[in-house]
Amino acid sequence: MAGKSFIAQLRTKPEKRDEMIALQAELKGLVFEHEPNALVYELLQSEEDPDLFQVVASFKDEAAFDHHMSIDFHDRLVPPILECLAEDMQLAFYRSLP
């Protein structure tokens, strides 16, 4: 069964950068605590542009990704994360290959 992954590019409003980082840190901790089939969840910050971030997440399979999207803390944390953004998030999905 193929895994499911995504890479999301986030550009924050400069004044909301610290808030977004804190929200993402909380989300990452909860993902690893409550989602055993989440293999990777990382927030990466550009070295050249402090307001540019990538979120890289990888899940064991489609069911694990669906679970992530429906878990209660996702619904609580994602809307305020999106409010910190200066532009729409760019999101791309991938599948794991053998």
N, CA and C of each residue as an Amber inpcrd file, in Angstrom:
protein
   294
   0.8490000  -1.1820000   0.0000000   0.0000000   0.0000000   0.0000000
   0.8970000   1.2490000   0.0000000   0.6260000   2.1700000  -0.8840000
   1.4460000   3.3810000  -1.0160000   1.1280000   4.3820000   0.0890000
   2.1730000   5.0300000   0.5630000   1.9900000   6.1040000   1.5210000
   1.4960000   7.3580000   0.8230000   1.0240000   8.2910000   1.6180000
   0.5610000   9.5740000   1.0850000   1.3080000  10.6820000   1.8040000
   1.7880000  11.6520000   1.0160000   2.5460000  12.7600000   1.5730000
   2.0750000  14.0670000   0.9650000   2.3920000  15.1540000   1.6690000
   2.1600000  16.4660000   1.0790000   3.2900000  17.4060000   1.4550000
   3.4570000  18.4060000   0.6070000   4.3460000  19.5190000   0.8830000
   3.5100000  20.7720000   0.7300000   3.4740000  21.5640000   1.7820000
   2.6960000  22.8090000   1.7760000   3.6560000  23.9720000   1.9340000
   3.5350000  24.9380000   1.0480000   4.3320000  26.1660000   1.1760000
   3.4790000  27.2300000   1.8360000   4.0270000  27.8230000   2.8950000
   3.3100000  28.8230000   3.6740000   4.1430000  30.1000000   3.7200000
   3.5350000  31.2130000   3.3900000   4.1840000  32.5170000   3.5520000
   3.3870000  33.2740000   4.6160000   4.0600000  33.5780000   5.7220000
   3.3690000  34.2420000   6.8210000   3.4290000  35.7590000   6.6710000
   2.4820000  36.3950000   7.3260000   2.5820000  37.8350000   7.5450000
   3.7190000  38.0140000   8.5550000   4.6190000  38.9510000   8.3460000
   5.7660000  39.0820000   9.2700000   5.3420000  39.2010000  10.7410000
   4.2860000  39.9260000  10.9940000   3.8430000  40.1190000  12.3750000
   3.1630000  38.8780000  12.9640000   2.8700000  37.8810000  12.1240000
   2.2060000  36.6470000  12.5730000   3.1490000  35.4380000  12.5610000
   4.4200000  35.6660000  12.1870000   5.3700000  34.5580000  12.0440000
   5.4970000  33.7380000  13.3280000   5.7290000  34.3990000  14.4550000
   5.9230000  33.6700000  15.7180000   4.6700000  32.9070000  16.1180000
   3.5180000  33.4910000  15.8830000   2.2520000  32.8110000  16.2010000
   2.1050000  31.5540000  15.3420000   2.4080000  31.6580000  14.0550000
   2.2810000  30.5020000  13.1660000   3.2470000  29.3970000  13.5760000
   4.4820000  29.7760000  13.9310000   5.4610000  28.7780000  14.3710000
   4.9580000  28.0650000  15.6300000   4.4030000  28.8060000  16.5710000
   3.8900000  28.2000000  17.8070000   2.7230000  27.2540000  17.5170000
   1.8290000  27.6630000  16.6450000   0.6940000  26.8040000  16.2840000
   1.1750000  25.5330000  15.5790000   2.1240000  25.6830000  14.6730000
   2.6620000  24.5130000  13.9670000   3.4060000  23.5880000  14.9300000
   4.1140000  24.1450000  15.8920000   4.8160000  23.3220000  16.8780000
   3.8180000  22.5090000  17.7010000   2.7150000  23.1460000  18.0810000
   1.6710000  22.4150000  18.8170000   1.0830000  21.3170000  17.9510000
   0.8070000  21.6390000  16.6880000   0.2430000  20.6440000  15.7730000
   1.2100000  19.4740000  15.5940000   2.4780000  19.7610000  15.3830000
   3.4720000  18.7040000  15.2030000   3.5220000  17.7810000  16.4270000
   3.5450000  18.3590000  17.6180000   3.5740000  17.5460000  18.8290000
   2.3660000  16.6400000  18.9450000   1.1920000  17.1760000  18.6450000
  -0.0400000  16.3850000  18.7190000  -0.0790000  15.3030000  17.6430000
   0.4280000  15.6160000  16.4570000   0.4820000  14.6040000  15.3950000
   1.3020000  13.4110000  15.8700000   2.4900000  13.6660000  16.4010000
   3.3450000  12.5510000  16.8190000   2.8030000  11.8350000  18.0530000
   2.0550000  12.5260000  18.8730000   1.4810000  11.9060000  20.0780000
   0.2610000  11.0490000  19.7590000  -0.5670000  11.4860000  18.8020000
  -1.8710000  10.8460000  18.5800000  -2.0340000  10.1630000  17.2270000
  -1.0430000  10.2770000  16.3480000  -1.1750000   9.6940000  15.0140000
   0.0220000   8.7870000  14.7160000  -0.0500000   7.5380000  15.1720000
   1.0930000   6.6420000  14.9830000   1.4180000   6.3530000  13.5170000
   0.4660000   6.5710000  12.6200000   0.7140000   6.3220000  11.1990000
   1.1500000   7.5750000  10.4470000   1.4370000   8.6440000  11.1890000
   2.0770000   9.8270000  10.6070000   3.5780000   9.5940000  10.7310000
   4.2420000   9.4400000   9.6070000   5.6540000   9.0910000   9.6040000
   6.5560000  10.3180000   9.7130000   6.1190000  11.4200000   9.1140000
   6.8920000  12.6610000   9.1020000   5.9160000  13.8180000   9.2350000
   6.2580000  14.7870000  10.0500000   5.5540000  16.0680000  10.0740000
   6.5870000  17.1060000  10.4980000   7.0460000  17.8930000   9.5390000
   8.1080000  18.8520000   9.8060000   7.7550000  20.2330000   9.2580000
   8.0990000  21.2360000  10.0170000   8.0010000  22.6270000   9.5830000
   9.4160000  23.1010000   9.2910000   9.6400000  23.5760000   8.0600000
  10.9520000  24.0490000   7.6360000  10.8610000  25.5320000   7.3140000
  11.8180000  26.3030000   7.7870000  11.8540000  27.7460000   7.5440000
  13.0020000  28.0680000   6.5980000  12.7250000  28.8890000   5.6030000
  13.7490000  29.3000000   4.6490000  14.8670000  30.0540000   5.3620000
  16.0990000  29.7680000   4.9890000  17.2440000  30.5050000   5.5380000
  17.3520000  31.8980000   4.9290000  16.7860000  32.0820000   3.7300000
  16.8850000  33.3810000   3.0570000  15.6860000  34.2830000   3.2970000
  14.5500000  33.6910000   3.6140000  13.3090000  34.4520000   3.7740000
  12.5930000  33.9450000   5.0220000  12.6910000  34.6490000   6.1440000
  12.1540000  34.1320000   7.4080000  10.6360000  33.9780000   7.4400000
   9.9460000  34.5090000   6.4460000   8.4850000  34.3770000   6.3990000
   8.0290000  33.2420000   5.4860000   8.9730000  32.5000000   4.9160000
   8.6490000  31.4120000   3.9950000   8.9170000  30.0660000   4.6570000
   7.9020000  29.2030000   4.6430000   7.9740000  27.8980000   5.3030000
   7.4840000  26.8000000   4.3610000   7.9690000  25.6000000   4.6270000
   7.4560000  24.3940000   3.9830000   7.0410000  23.4510000   5.1060000
   5.8750000  22.8530000   4.9550000   5.4590000  21.7680000   5.8310000
   5.5450000  20.5010000   5.0030000   6.2830000  19.5190000   5.5120000
   6.4270000  18.2310000   4.8460000   5.7960000  17.1990000   5.7670000
   4.8210000  16.4620000   5.2400000   4.1440000  15.4400000   6.0360000
   4.0160000  14.1750000   5.2070000   4.1910000  13.0510000   5.8740000
   4.0800000  11.7620000   5.2000000   3.3230000  10.8080000   6.1130000
   2.4090000  10.0780000   5.4950000   1.5310000   9.1670000   6.2240000
   1.6650000   7.7570000   5.6590000   1.4390000   6.7640000   6.4970000
   1.5820000   5.3630000   6.1080000   0.7410000   5.0280000   4.8860000
  -0.4750000   5.5710000   4.8310000  -1.3840000   5.2640000   3.7310000
  -2.4830000   6.3230000   3.6780000  -3.3870000   6.1590000   2.7360000
  -4.4960000   7.1130000   2.5560000  -5.3630000   7.1990000   3.8110000
  -5.5960000   6.0660000   4.4700000  -6.4200000   6.0580000   5.6880000
  -5.7730000   6.8950000   6.7920000  -4.4590000   6.8260000   6.9100000
  -3.7510000   7.6260000   7.9220000  -3.8680000   9.1110000   7.6010000
  -3.7680000   9.4590000   6.3240000  -3.9410000  10.8550000   5.9210000
  -5.3720000  11.3180000   6.2270000  -6.3690000  10.5030000   5.8860000
  -7.7650000  10.8540000   6.1690000  -7.9830000  11.0590000   7.6660000
  -7.3560000  10.2040000   8.4740000  -7.4550000  10.3460000   9.9320000
  -6.8650000  11.6910000  10.3650000  -5.7200000  12.0420000   9.8040000
  -5.0890000  13.3290000  10.1290000  -6.0230000  14.4930000   9.8070000
  -6.6500000  14.4300000   8.6640000  -7.5120000  15.5290000   8.2310000
  -8.7810000  15.6510000   9.0770000  -9.1740000  14.5840000   9.7620000
 -10.4310000  14.6210000  10.5150000 -10.2360000  14.6670000  12.0290000
  -9.0100000  14.6370000  12.5030000  -8.7850000  14.6100000  13.9480000
  -9.1080000  15.9890000  14.5490000  -9.6140000  15.9980000  15.7650000
 -10.1500000  17.2200000  16.3680000  -9.1340000  18.3500000  16.4570000
  -7.8970000  18.0710000  16.8070000  -6.9300000  19.1630000  16.9470000
  -6.5550000  19.7690000  15.5950000  -6.6690000  19.0140000  14.5220000
  -6.4300000  19.5760000  13.1800000  -7.4470000  20.6850000  12.9190000
  -8.7080000  20.4010000  13.1990000  -9.7720000  21.3860000  12.9780000
  -9.6340000  22.6000000  13.8920000  -9.0100000  22.4310000  15.0410000
  -8.8170000  23.5430000  15.9750000  -7.6240000  24.4140000  15.5800000
  -6.5480000  23.8050000  15.0840000  -5.3090000  24.5450000  14.8440000
  -5.1440000  25.0840000  13.4280000  -5.6800000  24.4060000  12.4450000
  -5.4450000  24.8390000  11.0650000  -6.0830000  26.1960000  10.7480000
  -7.3230000  26.4830000  11.1370000  -7.8660000  27.8160000  10.8150000
  -7.0170000  28.9770000  11.3350000  -6.5310000  28.9550000  12.5920000
  -5.6810000  30.0730000  13.0030000  -4.3270000  30.0860000  12.2870000
  -3.8220000  28.9180000  11.8900000  -2.5920000  28.8950000  11.0840000
  -2.8440000  29.6210000   9.7670000  -3.9530000  29.3120000   9.1140000
  -4.2730000  29.9440000   7.8320000  -4.4540000  31.4520000   7.9780000
  -4.9400000  31.9090000   9.1220000  -5.1020000  33.3470000   9.3590000
  -3.7570000  34.0700000   9.4660000  -2.6880000  33.3330000   9.7250000
  -1.3490000  33.9260000   9.8250000  -0.6930000  34.1210000   8.4610000
  -1.3030000  33.5900000   7.4200000  -0.6600000  33.5950000   6.1090000
  -0.8860000  34.8980000   5.3540000   0.1330000  35.2940000   4.6000000
   0.0630000  36.5010000   3.7690000  -0.5370000  36.1940000   2.4000000
  -0.5560000  34.9120000   2.0210000  -1.1160000  34.4970000   0.7320000
  -1.6120000  33.0640000   0.8590000  -2.3500000  32.6040000  -0.1210000
  -2.8790000  31.2480000  -0.0850000  -1.7470000  30.2330000   0.0010000
  -1.9820000  29.1930000   0.7730000  -1.0390000  28.0950000   0.8910000
  -0.9550000  27.3670000  -0.4500000   0.2510000  26.9770000  -0.8320000
   0.4450000  26.1300000  -2.0070000   0.6250000  24.7060000  -1.5060000
  -0.1870000  23.7890000  -2.0240000  -0.2280000  22.4310000  -1.5100000
  -0.0620000  21.4450000  -2.6560000   0.8440000  20.4940000  -2.4810000
   1.0570000  19.4450000  -3.4780000   1.0900000  18.0950000  -2.7670000
   0.4570000  17.0930000  -3.3870000   0.3840000  15.7440000  -2.8200000
   1.2950000  14.8030000  -3.5850000   1.8280000  13.8110000  -2.8570000
   2.7500000  12.8170000  -3.4240000   2.4070000  11.4490000  -2.8620000
   2.8500000  10.4130000  -3.5590000   2.7210000   9.0550000  -3.0150000
   4.1200000   8.4560000  -2.9020000   4.2930000   7.6090000  -1.9410000
   5.5760000   6.9420000  -1.7420000   5.7300000   5.8280000  -2.7700000
   6.9330000   5.6880000  -3.2580000   7.2430000   4.6250000  -4.1990000
   8.1710000   3.6080000  -3.5230000   8.1500000   2.3720000  -3.9770000
   9.0310000   1.3510000  -3.3550000  10.5020000   1.6780000  -3.5150000
